[in-house]
Amino acid sequence: MDFVEVVKARMSVRAYKPDPVPREVLERVIDTALWSPSGSNTQPWELAVVTGDKKEELDSILVDCIRKGVKPDPDVPIPQDIPEKMLARRNEVHAKLGEYLAPPEPGTSYPLEMFRFFDAPVAVMVWVERSMGDYSTFDAGLFVQTLMLSAVNEGLGTCAERSVILFSNQIREFLELPESKKLLLGLALGYPDPDAPINSARTDRGTVDEFTAWLGL
Ligand SMILES: Cc1cc2nc3c(=O)[nH]c(=O)nc-3n(C[C@H](O)[C@H](O)[C@H](O)COP(=O)(O)O)c2cc1C
């Protein structure tokens, strides 16, 4: 695949084959992502790859939080004041996904499969040292994008999920992380199920001019 093909082939995959992902494949994906840039080459990202019994344990911790109505307390606050244009894009995606995801159980507000990482065989959790501040979040974002593209290059799919860090304290406890670690994002990872209807849901993008100010040309 050439570079543009990889970028455009990446999509959020929300249904996976149960096939395990070999460790050497995961190591290649991570090794490529480690070549992401970061401020002063600080490489502030840290991650856990969770599979097998430990993944089942993590899924059930998160699903329990939802079912028991535990108050979300994410390390990265959920945006409250979303500009109209972006709100419209968000609503469009939510409406599209709503056609495929099971509705939340009564008394809960999220589709449960999100908290099982859409039953992917692998969950990846990403965090940084809290004292590294906002720029490390930017660095980690670059790392995560390279990780997702590297996964596509290996025939894998991913779905970045901020929903799975809603319960940061419970995850920190599970991962045995100190309070100084700021959880940023989780990812589902595995081989995409091409027959699952939800994987046919596609998002679109605006035009170059919609986002770009051209100065001097
Ligand atoms: C930081 C971040 C957090 C996200 N959190 C979730 C999530 O919690 N649940 C989910 O289903 N998708 C989540 N997504 C996936 C986005 O909905 C998706 O990237 C967006 O709609 C564009 O679609 P695409 O990834 O298929 O191109 C997240 C993506 C990003 C980058």
PDBQT file of the ligand as one rigid body, heavy atoms in Angstrom, charges set to zero:
ROOT
HETATM    1  C1  LIG A 301      -9.488  10.995  20.283  1.00  0.00    +0.000 C 
HETATM    2  C2  LIG A 301     -10.559  10.098  19.689  1.00  0.00    +0.000 A 
HETATM    3  C3  LIG A 301     -11.516   9.531  20.510  1.00  0.00    +0.000 A 
HETATM    4  C4  LIG A 301     -12.498   8.682  19.977  1.00  0.00    +0.000 A 
HETATM    5  N1  LIG A 301     -13.383   8.050  20.823  1.00  0.00    +0.000 NA
HETATM    6  C5  LIG A 301     -14.271   7.177  20.303  1.00  0.00    +0.000 A 
HETATM    7  C6  LIG A 301     -15.127   6.438  21.166  1.00  0.00    +0.000 A 
HETATM    8  O1  LIG A 301     -15.088   6.569  22.383  1.00  0.00    +0.000 OA
HETATM    9  N2  LIG A 301     -15.990   5.555  20.614  1.00  0.00    +0.000 N 
HETATM   10  C7  LIG A 301     -16.036   5.353  19.250  1.00  0.00    +0.000 A 
HETATM   11  O2  LIG A 301     -16.836   4.515  18.805  1.00  0.00    +0.000 OA
HETATM   12  N3  LIG A 301     -15.239   6.036  18.405  1.00  0.00    +0.000 NA
HETATM   13  C8  LIG A 301     -14.353   6.936  18.895  1.00  0.00    +0.000 A 
HETATM   14  N4  LIG A 301     -13.499   7.611  18.062  1.00  0.00    +0.000 N 
HETATM   15  C9  LIG A 301     -13.561   7.390  16.609  1.00  0.00    +0.000 C 
HETATM   16  C10 LIG A 301     -14.166   8.593  15.898  1.00  0.00    +0.000 C 
HETATM   17  O3  LIG A 301     -15.564   8.577  16.050  1.00  0.00    +0.000 OA
HETATM   18  C11 LIG A 301     -13.758   8.521  14.414  1.00  0.00    +0.000 C 
HETATM   19  O4  LIG A 301     -12.358   8.627  14.315  1.00  0.00    +0.000 OA
HETATM   20  C12 LIG A 301     -14.399   9.617  13.575  1.00  0.00    +0.000 C 
HETATM   21  O5  LIG A 301     -15.796   9.502  13.553  1.00  0.00    +0.000 OA
HETATM   22  C13 LIG A 301     -13.873   9.574  12.132  1.00  0.00    +0.000 C 
HETATM   23  O6  LIG A 301     -14.174   8.307  11.566  1.00  0.00    +0.000 OA
HETATM   24  P1  LIG A 301     -13.030   7.349  11.029  1.00  0.00    +0.000 P 
HETATM   25  O7  LIG A 301     -12.088   7.046  12.168  1.00  0.00    +0.000 OA
HETATM   26  O8  LIG A 301     -13.758   6.102  10.576  1.00  0.00    +0.000 OA
HETATM   27  O9  LIG A 301     -12.309   8.041   9.915  1.00  0.00    +0.000 OA
HETATM   28  C14 LIG A 301     -12.522   8.448  18.574  1.00  0.00    +0.000 A 
HETATM   29  C15 LIG A 301     -11.537   9.026  17.757  1.00  0.00    +0.000 A 
HETATM   30  C16 LIG A 301     -10.570   9.840  18.295  1.00  0.00    +0.000 A 
HETATM   31  C17 LIG A 301      -9.500  10.425  17.386  1.00  0.00    +0.000 C 
ENDROOT
TORSDOF 0
